[in-house]
C-alpha cells in the first residue's frame, strides 16, 4: 500500500471496519496492494469484498455454510471457503498468504491455551508465506475495554508468543476514528520468521505450545470476577 496515499479509489465500497484502522494495520505490517489476504471468520464476506475492491487478492474462510453461500452469491468472482479449521482447506497447499485476519472462528471462544486452539493457530500460520503476519482483531467501545473473542489481548499475545516470530499489540483509541459509537480497537499480531516450515513442523510447534500452556486462560479470571 502506498504509505503516502490516504484517499480511497473511486468505486470502493464501505469497509466493515473504519478505513483508518485498516490503513494503519496494513502500513504498520508493510502489506502492499496486491498482497494475498485471508479473512478467517469472514462471515458474509464484507471485508473480503472491500479488500478485493482496493486491489488485494482476498480469500474468505468461515465455518458457517449459510454465510459462505451468501458471500458466494454476492461475489461469485471471489474465493470463499467453508471450514472451521484452516488445516482442512489448506493442509495440502503451499503457504500462499501474506496476511491472515483472524476474527470470528468459534474455536477461540474457549480456552486459547488448549491443544485444539494452538493447533488451529498453527494451521493458520502454516498458510502464511515466510515473513507473513497473523492478526487477531479486537473491538470494543470507549466505555468498555475491548475483548478479543472474550479474551484479553495480552492473553492472545501470550498464546502467539509460543510460536517463532515477532509478536506485538497495537491499540487504536476511539479518537482515531470519526465514529459516533466511539469504537476502539486492539490488534494482537505475529510476524513469522522468514525461514519456511512444513505443515508437520507447524503442528509440532502447536503441540509443544499446548504442552507449555495447556489449561485455563483469561476466561477463568473473567468468570471469577463476575462471580465475585
N, C-alpha and C positions, 0 to 999 in steps of 0.2 A: 504494500500500500504506500502511495506517495505521502511521506510524512509532512510535506508542506502543503498538502491539499486537503481542505476540510469541508468543501462543498459536496453535494450529493448529485450524481449524474441524473439527467432527466429520465423519467420512466422508472425510477427506482421506487419500490413500494415502501410503506412504513414498516419498520422492523418491530419484533416483539419486545425488544429491549431499547433503551434510549440510544440514539446514534452515537452520542458522546461516549457511552460505555463501550460500545463495540469498537469505535475508533481507537480508544485508549488501549483496549485489550490487544488489538492487532498491532498497534505501534509498539507497545511495550514488549511484545513477543516477536517482533520483527517478521510478521506474516505479511507477505506481499500479495497483491491481486494475482489471481490465477492459481493460488495455493489450493490444495485439496483438503477440505474440511469435513469432518464427520460430526453430526449433531446426534449424540446418543441420548435418547429421550426426546425425540423431535416432535412428538405429538402429531398434529396435523400439518406440520411442515412449514410453519410461518418463517422460522429463521433460515431454513434451507432455501426457501424461495427468495428471501431477501438477499442472502449471500450470493446466490446464483445471479440475481439481477445486477449485483455490483461487479461481477466478473470472476467470482471464485468458483471452483469446482466443488460443489457441495453435495453431500450424501446424507440422508436421514435414516436413523435406526430407532425403532420403538417397539415395545412389547405388545402394544395394543393393535391387534389386527384391524379393528374398525377405524382407528385413527389413520393408520397407514393407507387403508383403502381410500379414505377421503383425500389424503395427501396426493396419492397417485391420480385420482380423478381430477384434482385441481391443477396438477403439474405433471402430466404424463411424460414429459421430456426429462424429468429429473429422476434420480435413483432413490427409492425408498425401500427399506428392508424391514421385515417383521422379525423381531427377536428380542429376548431379554438379556442374553449374554452374547457379546461380540464374537467369542470363540466359535460359536455355531455358524456364523456367517463368514468370518474372515480367517478362520484357522488354517485354511489351505492356500490362502493368498499371501503374497509377499507384502511387506509393510508399504502402504501407499499414502497415508495421511500425514499432512504437515501439522495439523491441529485437530484435536478432539475436544468438543464441548460435551461435558457430562452433566446432564440437567435433571432427568426425572425417572431413571430406572429404579424400580421398586427394591432392587437388591440392596440399595444403600439406605433404605428406611429402617433397617435393623442395625445391629452392631456392625460397624465398619472394621472391627478387628477380627471378624470371623473368617474362617477359611474360604467360604464362598465369596465374601466381599473382596478379599485380597486376590483371589483367582480371577474375579471379574475385572478388577483394575489391571491385573497382569495381562488379561486378554485385550483390553483397550490399549495398553502400552505397546503390545506386540503389533498393533495396527499402525503405529507411527513409524515414519521414516527415522533413521538415526538423526538425533538432534531435534526431533519433533516435540510438541508440547501437548499435555493433557491439562484441561482447565475445568474445575468444578465451579459452577456459578451459584452464588448465594444471594438472595434478595430479601429485603425487609422494609421497614419504614423508619423514619427518624425517631419515632416514639418507641420502637421496639428493635432490639438488636437483631441483625439478620441471622438466620439459621440456614443451614445447608442440608436439605432433606431432614430437617430437625436436628442436625448435628452442628456443633461449633466448628468454625473454620479451622481453628487450631487443631482440633481433633482430626480433621481431614488432612491437614498438613502433616501431622504425625503419621498418619496412615501412609501417605505418599513418600515420606522420608525413608521408609523401609526399602524403597527401590532406588537403584542407582540413577542419579541425576541431580539437577539443581531445583530445589523447592522454594516457593515464595508465596506470600499472601499479599494481595493488593486490596486496599479499601477505597471505595468510591462514595464519598459522602453525598447527601442529597443536594448540597449546594452546587454540585457539578451539573445538575440537571434542572431543566425548567418544567418540573412535574408537580402538578397540584397535589399528588398523592404522597409527595416527599419520599420517594423511593430511595433506598440506599442499597449498595451492592458490595459484596466482598467476593473475590476470586481466590481460590487456592489452586496452585498450579505446580507442575513439574515438567521441566525440560529434560528429556532423557539424554544419555550420553550419545556421542557420535560414533560409537562402536556398535555395529549391528549385533542383534541377538536373535536366536531362533525362538520359535514358539515354545519349544521344550525348555529353553533357558529361562524365558519369562515365567513359565509355570513353576519352575523350581524356585525362582525368586519369590513368587507368590506364596508357595508353601512354606518357605523359610520365614517370610514375614508373618504368616499366621502362627507359626510356632513361637515367634518372639512376642507377639501382642495378642494372642487369642484370648477372648473374653469380652467383658462389657466395655463399651466406650462411653462417650459423654452422655448417652441416653440414660445411663444409670444415675448420674448426678442430677439430670433434669427431673427424673422420677422422684428422687429423694427430696429435691427442693419442693416439688409440688405436694408431696405427702406431708412435709413439714408445715 
